[in-house]
């Protein structure tokens, strides 16, 4: 009974909150006669002989990219362009609030009301067994168009369930204020290269008022918003403390979690110390995105899209970007992985895959990448001057080519990474708000939770 009530409430949220964010096209005109001269969509190119239907069809496309300015509008444009090629198909685009996405997707999959095409975290859909494996023609398109790195980021357990729709980047990079570095006597053209350098820079840049309160923090920490986002940012602080080629969230074989290993405990204590021991951060700052842009924090870690955010929201300030600092170990690229996929609830799988792959044709993928940030997945774009001139181009090359390939938790075959991040976010908040919190105890509890969930998923 309780489960039914929760599901009803979440479905009500789905209908209300998501509908507010909906973008609906004008009704499609009646099917036009086939035009041999018009551009073909992917299924027509990669599956010769496919007979495109002429009846009216409506496809739903939901995405969780509300945090990428301009993406929803671009999605509407792309949906409209697809309908120009196939006037009998209408695409309805909806954006899912990031903070509510896990509840919304879970309810949609449980009630068999998921959309035809979905941009979502890989683990959320796979945990619900809600995604269709890619048909052979679409997999062939990915293999032909994508660079090997992007191909690998699109596979879970060796199978394509869609294409990697998150920024193709390194995950977290170090953003720092050159202005604040100059004021503190630091070299504004040199990002901290090690965790020791990072802490020393944070201490020098932090400014206090007469009462000893932080006016400008050395580091902006993620402490509010969705628990999963907090856990994601918190987890990256663990990378320099362990050999991430062998383990990160899991051991090398993905069979056991490792949150209670000494490296994780040390990393958790390090984050706590930034606030309570070193006093270079606190939880009264705005969220890091805003704090750094407003000059209230000197450093934070973020993905490639953040450079565009800073250009738009802090045009009078100067920022630098560096690779994630090394500690005991070098840290390679750990990009977050979202998939553009087709769900099991679609009634029009062929058309849904056609639209899904239409979004990643070379022309459209370039538009999405320029909007969202990151590097192109497409082989033909790798020497495009646009990418070579990006301020993070060298950082990406360093993280991809000079650092080791690490275990990426977002390729979790257990499909638990989103849940583990959310739980980790709860413990991260305790560490950042409670001076008495015990990092070792919290990480042991985290490991116990992870093992319990692993056991439940394997029954």
Order of alpha helices (4+ residues) and beta strands (2+ residues): alpha-beta-alpha-beta-alpha-beta-alpha-beta-alpha-alpha-alpha-beta-beta-beta-beta-alpha-alpha-beta-beta-alpha-alpha-alpha-beta-alpha-beta-beta-alpha-alpha-alpha-alpha-alpha-alpha
